[in-house]
Amino acid sequence: MKRLATLAAASALALGLAACKQADGPAADATASAAGDLTLPVSINAAMVGMIDHSADYLFALGNGDMPRNDNDWHMVSNSAYEIMLGGAVIQIPGTGEFDRQWVQEPEWIRLSEELTEIGADAVELAQAKSTDQEAWRAVGDRLIQNCNECHQAYKPEIPSEGILRGSTERQSRGISIFGY
């Protein structure tokens, strides 16, 4: 719970700073300077593992037909969708990783980060509607896989993404729902 609160606070700050950076004038320049000095307390890689890896499994599950059974399950899906969405903003802030400052300056990194936010926003919309449209969820999951693969190929080819549908596929092969205990 504490990790989620910390990540949510960092995400809110990132979104606020991004909005301020788009304004014009001296205040925007000061905000941009402050944003340039902002550093996550962990590496971007750690932020991605903490926010995206686990959350992606919930989106993949729905694309594979493992649908939420109650409001609590939908709450987990919604939180996961928000984490994906916010993850795109968070990874635009350098962390403690060796290459983090370099990556956040690259146009391709920014494009992939913004795309991640868009994918998360689409998932949030589906979650809020409590959509059971498996194809719509699969399309979101496919876009997420493509985004992760592109990013890993460009920036971390030695550490591939966790594997397509890793957690969901393993559970499903055993007939176990992500929502059941």
C-alpha positions, 0 to 999 in steps of 0.5 A: 500500500505504501509503495502504491501511495509513493508511486501515485504521489510521484505520478501526480507530481510528474503530471503536474510538472508536465502540464506546467512545462507546457505553459508560457512565460517566466513561471513556466521557465522556473517550473521547467528548471525545477522539473529538470532537477527532479529525480525519482528516488529509484531507477526508471527500471525499478519504477517500471517493474514496480508499476507496469509488470504486475499491472499489465497482467490484469489487462492481459487477463481480460484480453484472454477472457479472464473477466472480473467477477465482482466490484473488487476485481474491477477495482484491481483492474482499474488501479492497474490501468491507472498505473499503466497510464501514470507509468508513462508520465513517471518514466519521463522523470530521470531516476537513479539509473545509469542511463536515466538522464540520457533516456528522458532526453531522447525523442523516441523515449518520450514518444514511447512514454507518451504512448504508454500513457495513452494505452493506460488511458484506453484501459482506464476507459474500458475499466470504468465502463466495466467492459467485458469486450475481450477483443477490446482488452486484447487490443489494449494488451497487444498495444502494450506488448508492442510498446514494451517490446519497442522500448526494450529493443531500443533501450534495454536489449540485454533485458527483454520485457518479461515475456508476452502474457507471462503471468496470465498465460501461466495461470490460464494454462492451469485454469486459474483466474487472476482474480481468484485465490 
